């Protein structure tokens, strides 16, 4: 599975996951999935409820990622998947 990159908003209520689309054709166009999820309960205890997924080209995904960082989002890890799963 491809490495995923996660961002969380400053209120710790929402996350975004960026992951390369495995179905992209090398040398043609590369696409990323950008998933949005809502944090339920205590962050890190339960996985977020994923609400939307979009597929965008890799350059647009980078632009979205950088824009979110500039607006107060921060990098995080997929902590709910690493505890006993």
MONORLIN-V824412 format. One record per residue. N is the residue number from 0. RES is the residue in one letter. SS is DSSP state (H for helix, E for strand, - for the rest). Layout:
n:N res:RES ss:SS
n:N res:RES ss:SS
This chain:
n:0 res:X ss:-
n:1 res:X ss:-
n:2 res:X ss:-
n:3 res:X ss:E
n:4 res:X ss:E
n:5 res:X ss:E
n:6 res:X ss:E
n:7 res:X ss:E
n:8 res:X ss:-
n:9 res:X ss:-
n:10 res:X ss:-
n:11 res:X ss:-
n:12 res:X ss:-
n:13 res:X ss:E
n:14 res:X ss:E
n:15 res:X ss:E
n:16 res:X ss:E
n:17 res:X ss:E
n:18 res:X ss:E
n:19 res:X ss:E
n:20 res:X ss:-
n:21 res:X ss:-
n:22 res:X ss:-
n:23 res:X ss:-
n:24 res:X ss:E
n:25 res:X ss:-
n:26 res:X ss:-
n:27 res:X ss:-
n:28 res:X ss:E
n:29 res:X ss:-
n:30 res:X ss:E
n:31 res:X ss:E
n:32 res:X ss:E
n:33 res:X ss:E
n:34 res:X ss:E
n:35 res:X ss:E
n:36 res:X ss:E
n:37 res:X ss:E
n:38 res:X ss:-
n:39 res:X ss:-
n:40 res:X ss:-
n:41 res:X ss:-
n:42 res:X ss:E
n:43 res:X ss:-
n:44 res:X ss:-
n:45 res:X ss:E
n:46 res:X ss:-
n:47 res:X ss:-
n:48 res:X ss:E
n:49 res:X ss:E
n:50 res:X ss:E
n:51 res:X ss:E
n:52 res:X ss:E
n:53 res:X ss:E
n:54 res:X ss:E
n:55 res:X ss:E
n:56 res:X ss:E
n:57 res:X ss:H
n:58 res:X ss:H
n:59 res:X ss:H
n:60 res:X ss:H
n:61 res:X ss:H
n:62 res:X ss:H
n:63 res:X ss:H
n:64 res:X ss:H
n:65 res:X ss:H
n:66 res:X ss:H
n:67 res:X ss:H
n:68 res:X ss:H
n:69 res:X ss:H
n:70 res:X ss:-
n:71 res:X ss:-
n:72 res:X ss:-
n:73 res:X ss:E
n:74 res:X ss:E
n:75 res:X ss:E
n:76 res:X ss:-
n:77 res:X ss:-
n:78 res:X ss:H
n:79 res:X ss:H
n:80 res:X ss:H
n:81 res:X ss:-
n:82 res:X ss:-
n:83 res:X ss:-
n:84 res:X ss:-
